[in-house]
Amino acid sequence: MTHVASGTKAHPAPPVKGRFAPSPTGRMHAGNIFSALLAWLIAKSQGGSIVLRIEDLDKERSKPHFIDAVQRDFETLGLFWDEGPYYQHDRDEAYAEAFDSLAKRGLIYPCFCTRADLHAASAPHHGEKLVYPGSCRALGPDEQARRAARRAPAQRLVVPDEDIEFTDAIQGAYRQNLATECGDFLVRRSDGAFAYQLAVVVDDAAQGITSVVRGVDLLCSTPQQMHLQNLLGFDHPAYAHVPLIVSAHDRRLSKRDHDAAIDALLARFGSPEAVIGHIAGTTGIAQTCDPATPEELLEGFDMRALPERLRDLEQIRWR
Ligand code: GLU
């Protein structure tokens, strides 16, 4: 069976709502700025609004000072949001409700595999994605209890042998078979934290998100999220996965690339408008690298004509 995300539902389309969904694990860099700028332009060009959601699900990696810093970074750049911030740390009850509804249907099972087991069991497919081979799927209740006495399990969702396909506004048609290209995936970690895939689906639905714009590194997560939306009775948002900006060595920009971090960009270009203009120009959103505010870029922005340069492009070299 194939699920296709399309606007085929009979009810009128809800207003467009996009989101900024930063993980507060560092300040912004050119890649996050590019992605947020496109999220903002795509929503605003359709008369829509933006929600700010702080994705602080990972309590170890999220740092309180980055929660403030990242909001200041958005504001400095003129990337204002209309609603929020919402925090994932407030949302455990909602995640638990979704988790329980899946568990009641027998779709969840405990997994005792260690990271080492997982790496030994399957070669990475599709970049970094590991296909879970289902090692813990068939454990009986006695074996589960015996293992649980020694080690707290994570929880996985059983996936069907089903293709999920959709059309991404930037990357075009994308299809993934859940069983062979993904495998049963985590919905709760062994430390009790709900997994990103579950949290993001519950939040996107609760916050009325209709437009998800994010880095192409999350493209391969989208079928998992669409499958969860199907199971939980949520509509699919429209997706646009933006190319990653990579450093000189084809590595994706990260918080370690200090020359692409926001403070370095402000120092190098002299103003927030010059930073936005440079990123817009080098990524093909704008014709030139001239300084511009997001509002100014909106005037010439047409989502249907997303620059040809972005299509089928996985990465853009930072310069
Ligand atoms: N919080 C994620 C990040 O900062 C984004 C997740 C998403 O957009 O779904 O990379």
Boltz pocket constraint, residues with backbone or C-beta under 6 A from the ligand:
constraints:
  - pocket:
      binder: B
      contacts: [[A, 21], [A, 22], [A, 23], [A, 55], [A, 200], [A, 213], [A, 214], [A, 218]]
      max_distance: 6.0
